[in-house]
Each structure stands twice: as C-alpha cells, then as structure tokens.
Amino acid sequence: MAEHQDDASQQKPAPIVPLPADWPGQPLPRMPGDLSHYVPQGLGMAPPLIVLPWDDPLQVLSRPNYYGLDTPDSDPIRAAPSQEPGGGVIYFDDFQPAETIRAVLGVMGVQAARRDFAVFARDAEDTRRERFLTQVRIISKAALAHFFGAGSHAAALHEQPVTMADYVLQFLDRERARWNEPSAAFSERLAGTLGGDGDWAKESLGFGFLVENSYWAVYRLWSRPWLATK
C-alpha cells in the first residue's frame, strides 16, 4: 500500500490545456486570446482623491495618476515600469537549467507561485516574419477580469495543477522535445525557419519571456529560432 502511494505521489501533473482563442465564447471589449495585442504596464486604477486643507481644488484634479497605466515605449530605458521594480523582456537559448530559469523569473518580479491563471497559445503562421514558433500568454484570473471584463468567466476557471514557474519549465521542455533532435547539434526541424542556409547559418532553438504587466501578472512566453553562424 505504501509503495502504491509513493508511486502515485511521483506522477507528473496533467499538462495545462490552453483556452481557445475565442474564450469565453462571447465578445468582450478585448479578447484575452488575441495575442496580437499587449496589455500595458501599470496598476490601471483610479487615483485616490487626497485633498489637503491648503490645496487648490484645480491643482488637486490635475495631479498625475500614480496608479494609472504606463504608455508603451520602444526605448528600453523609458519602457521600464514606473510602478514596479522588475519586469522587461529576456531572450535565452535552450540550454539553461531549471534553477537558472527560476532565478531569472524571480529577478524579473514574476509572481511565479500563482496557480490562479489561464493560458492562451498560438503557433506562428510564418516564423521567418513573426519571429516565433509557438507563443503563450500566461494571465492571472484577476487580470482577465481587470483588463478584459471577463470576471465571472474567470471565476469559474479551476486553479492549475502547477505554478506559473512550473508551467514555464513545462513549456520549455515541450518545445525542446518538439524541435530538437536527440544527439544532433542542429535540428532539421528548424532548418530554414529563420532563413538559414544550413551551412554558414543554422537555426537553433531559443526562447523569449516578457512581463506584460507586473502587478496583474500577465506574461508572454515563446519559442523561437536563432541563427548560429560560422
């Protein structure tokens, strides 16, 4: 009996199944499964109205909203979140061990222990143009309500069998198994996906991770080819 229990406790959790792109099956102000758009950084909340005895009422109403959303910016310095210490985007190869990935997620401020999240996925139609193989949006149930108006639908979702960090590692392992070939330095499955010639430039597997919104726990993770040149 004890041996049976030990075997059961070591079973791997069931893989997380992404929600369909048209979830929840009815139009929303913004669809969370539309991965062509990104949510901005910031709290996205109305500012508290604080009026001191000596305040000018007009000045009170014109004060900046420190609880709002950041304007997206392509400059890496100005693009840093104004209301969070961590965030950003990172690119890495497929040889990074799990402990390194977990450490990186921690440095970026990822809410890695959460289980109250959903996943949306999309495969690239043209990898050379889109620069990814498969991408997923990892989004908390709170963010589904706050950004997409899907609160009641999100509340009905079950918690995941693994944490966000564990799901990231599952995704990496799955994409490695999908695109890499055992005992081969370069995989023929990736050949030509980024315009490599198979000689001077060969495709190798890499990944990207983006913090879409730190406070509300919205992240983007994708597999991608990169060119290893002679």
C-alpha positions in Angstrom: 0.0 0.0 0.0 2.8 2.4 0.9 4.6 1.6 -2.3 1.5 2.3 -4.3 1.1 5.7 -2.6 4.7 6.6 -3.3 4.3 5.8 -7.0 1.1 7.9 -7.1 2.8 10.9 -5.4 5.5 10.9 -8.0 3.2 11.1 -11.0 3.6 14.2 -13.1 0.7 16.6 -13.1 -1.5 16.7 -16.1 -0.4 19.2 -18.8 -2.1 22.5 -18.8 -4.5 22.9 -21.7 -4.6 26.4 -23.3 -8.0 28.0 -23.6 -9.4 28.5 -27.1 -8.6 31.9 -28.7 -12.3 32.8 -28.7 -12.8 32.1 -24.9 -15.2 32.7 -23.2 -17.3 32.2 -26.4 -18.8 35.6 -26.4 -17.5 39.1 -27.5 -15.5 41.0 -24.8 -14.2 44.6 -25.0 -10.9 43.0 -25.6 -10.3 39.3 -26.2 -7.5 37.8 -24.0 -6.8 35.1 -26.6 -5.9 37.8 -29.2 -2.1 37.6 -28.9 -1.5 40.4 -31.4 -2.1 43.0 -28.7 -0.2 43.6 -25.4 -1.5 45.0 -22.1 0.5 47.9 -20.8 2.4 48.1 -17.5 0.8 49.8 -14.5 -1.9 49.3 -11.9 -4.7 50.7 -14.1 -6.7 52.1 -11.2 -8.4 55.3 -10.4 -6.2 57.6 -8.2 -7.4 58.2 -4.6 -8.6 61.8 -4.2 -6.4 63.4 -1.5 -7.3 67.0 -0.6 -5.2 68.8 2.0 -6.6 72.0 3.7 -4.2 74.3 1.8 -4.8 72.6 -1.6 -6.1 74.5 -4.7 -9.0 72.3 -5.9 -8.0 72.7 -9.6 -4.5 71.6 -8.8 -5.9 68.5 -7.0 -7.8 67.4 -10.1 -4.8 68.0 -12.3 -2.3 65.9 -10.3 -0.7 62.9 -12.1 -2.3 59.5 -11.6 0.4 57.4 -10.0 -2.0 54.4 -10.2 -2.6 54.5 -13.9 -1.1 52.7 -16.9 2.3 53.4 -18.5 2.4 54.5 -22.1 4.2 51.8 -24.1 7.6 52.8 -25.3 10.2 51.1 -27.5 13.1 52.7 -25.8 14.4 50.1 -23.2 15.0 52.7 -20.6 11.8 54.6 -20.8 9.9 51.3 -21.2 10.7 50.3 -17.6 7.6 50.0 -15.4 7.1 53.2 -13.4 5.2 51.4 -10.6 7.2 48.2 -10.2 10.9 47.4 -9.7 11.0 44.5 -12.1 9.7 43.5 -15.5 11.1 43.6 -19.0 11.9 41.0 -21.6 14.7 38.4 -21.9 15.9 36.1 -24.7 17.8 32.9 -24.0 18.9 29.6 -25.5 17.5 26.2 -24.7 20.4 25.0 -22.5 19.5 26.9 -19.4 18.8 24.7 -16.4 15.6 24.9 -14.4 17.2 26.6 -11.4 18.5 29.4 -13.7 15.1 29.9 -15.2 13.5 30.1 -11.7 16.1 32.6 -10.6 15.5 34.8 -13.7 11.8 34.8 -13.1 12.4 35.9 -9.5 14.7 38.8 -10.7 12.0 39.9 -13.2 9.4 40.0 -10.4 7.2 37.2 -11.8 4.5 36.0 -9.5 5.8 32.5 -10.0 3.9 30.7 -7.2 0.5 31.6 -8.5 -1.9 28.8 -9.7 -4.9 31.0 -10.5 -4.1 31.6 -14.1 -5.1 30.7 -17.6 -3.1 30.1 -20.8 -3.7 31.1 -24.4 -1.5 29.8 -27.2 -0.8 30.4 -30.9 1.5 28.8 -33.4 3.2 31.1 -35.9 1.9 31.1 -39.5 5.1 32.5 -40.9 8.0 32.1 -38.4 10.5 34.0 -40.5 8.2 37.0 -40.5 6.7 36.7 -37.0 10.0 35.5 -35.3 8.4 32.9 -33.1 7.4 29.2 -33.3 4.8 29.0 -30.5 3.8 31.7 -28.1 1.6 31.6 -25.0 0.1 34.3 -22.8 0.1 33.4 -19.1 -2.6 35.5 -17.4 -3.9 35.6 -13.9 -7.7 35.3 -13.3 -7.5 38.8 -11.8 -6.1 40.2 -15.0 -8.8 38.5 -17.0 -11.3 40.5 -15.0 -9.4 43.8 -14.8 -8.2 44.2 -18.4 -10.8 42.1 -20.4 -14.0 42.3 -18.4 -14.2 38.5 -18.0 -14.5 38.4 -14.2 -17.4 36.0 -14.0 -15.9 33.7 -16.6 -12.5 33.8 -14.9 -14.0 33.0 -11.5 -15.4 29.7 -12.9 -11.9 28.5 -14.0 -10.2 25.9 -11.8 -6.8 26.6 -10.3 -4.0 25.0 -12.3 -2.2 21.8 -11.1 1.2 23.5 -11.2 2.5 27.0 -10.5 3.3 29.6 -13.1 7.0 28.8 -12.8 6.4 25.1 -13.3 4.3 25.8 -16.3 7.2 27.9 -17.8 9.5 24.9 -17.4 6.9 22.6 -18.9 6.6 24.8 -21.9 10.4 24.8 -22.4 10.6 21.1 -22.1 7.8 20.5 -24.6 9.3 22.9 -27.2 12.7 21.2 -26.8 11.1 17.8 -27.4 9.2 19.2 -30.4 12.0 21.0 -32.2 15.3 19.4 -31.1 16.6 16.0 -32.4 18.4 13.7 -30.0 22.2 13.6 -30.4 22.1 16.2 -33.2 23.8 19.6 -32.8 21.3 21.2 -35.1 17.8 20.1 -35.8 16.5 19.7 -39.3 13.0 20.5 -37.9 14.2 24.1 -37.5 16.0 24.3 -40.9 15.0 27.4 -42.8 12.7 28.8 -40.2 14.8 32.0 -40.0 16.3 32.0 -43.4 19.5 30.0 -42.6 21.4 28.3 -45.4 22.1 25.1 -43.5 25.9 25.7 -43.7 27.1 29.2 -42.7 24.0 29.9 -40.7 21.9 27.2 -39.0 18.8 27.6 -36.9 19.0 26.7 -33.2 16.2 26.8 -30.6 15.8 29.7 -28.3 13.1 31.3 -26.1 11.8 34.7 -25.1 9.9 35.8 -22.0 8.1 39.1 -21.5 6.4 40.6 -18.5 3.4 42.3 -20.0 2.1 43.6 -16.7 3.9 43.0 -13.4 1.1 44.0 -10.9 -1.7 42.0 -12.6 0.5 39.0 -13.5 0.4 38.9 -17.3 3.3 37.3 -19.1 4.2 36.2 -22.6 6.5 33.2 -23.3 7.6 31.9 -26.7 9.9 29.6 -28.6 12.0 31.0 -31.4 14.8 30.1 -33.8 18.0 32.0 -33.8 20.9 31.7 -36.3 24.2 30.1 -35.2 26.8 31.3 -37.7 30.3 30.1 -38.5 
